[in-house]
């Protein structure tokens, strides 16, 4: 897999200030699929947090 085939190069990757401060400047939100339900204090939908160098099956040949 080449360096450009990762989350950072994906059109659906969104880097946000909140994620950068909470996790790192190498993380963001994956907007490809709908948000996932998370059980915390109350049910809430969240976009998955991914690293810039992560990748998914959408890059499979």
C-alpha positions as CSV (number, residue, x, y, z in Angstrom):
1,X,0.0,0.0,0.0
2,X,1.4,3.4,-0.9
3,X,1.6,6.4,1.4
4,X,-1.2,8.2,-0.4
5,X,-3.7,5.3,0.2
6,X,-4.6,6.2,3.7
7,X,-7.2,8.2,5.7
8,X,-5.2,11.4,5.4
9,X,-5.6,11.2,1.6
10,X,-9.3,10.3,1.7
11,X,-12.0,12.8,0.7
12,X,-14.1,11.6,3.7
13,X,-11.4,12.4,6.3
14,X,-12.0,15.5,8.4
15,X,-9.4,17.0,10.7
16,X,-11.0,19.1,13.4
17,X,-9.6,21.3,16.1
18,X,-11.4,19.4,18.8
19,X,-9.8,16.1,17.8
20,X,-6.4,17.6,17.4
21,X,-6.5,19.0,20.9
22,X,-7.9,15.8,22.4
23,X,-6.0,13.1,20.6
24,X,-3.2,14.5,18.3
25,X,-2.8,16.5,15.1
26,X,-2.6,13.2,13.3
27,X,-6.2,12.2,13.9
28,X,-9.6,13.1,12.5
29,X,-13.1,11.9,11.8
30,X,-14.1,9.3,9.2
31,X,-17.2,10.7,7.4
32,X,-17.5,7.8,4.9
33,X,-20.2,5.9,6.8
34,X,-23.0,7.2,9.1
35,X,-22.0,7.9,12.7
36,X,-22.0,5.0,15.2
37,X,-24.0,4.9,18.4
38,X,-21.8,5.2,21.5
39,X,-23.0,4.3,25.0
40,X,-21.6,6.8,27.4
41,X,-23.7,8.6,30.0
42,X,-26.4,8.8,27.4
43,X,-26.7,7.3,23.9
44,X,-25.0,9.6,21.4
45,X,-23.9,9.2,17.7
46,X,-20.3,9.8,16.9
47,X,-18.1,9.6,13.8
48,X,-15.2,7.2,14.1
49,X,-11.9,8.8,15.1
50,X,-9.1,7.6,12.8
51,X,-5.4,8.3,12.4
52,X,-4.0,10.0,9.3
53,X,-2.0,6.9,8.4
54,X,-4.8,4.5,9.0
55,X,-6.6,2.9,6.0
56,X,-9.7,0.9,5.4
57,X,-11.1,-1.6,2.9
58,X,-12.2,1.2,0.6
59,X,-8.6,1.3,-0.6
60,X,-8.5,-2.4,-1.4
61,X,-7.7,-3.3,-5.0
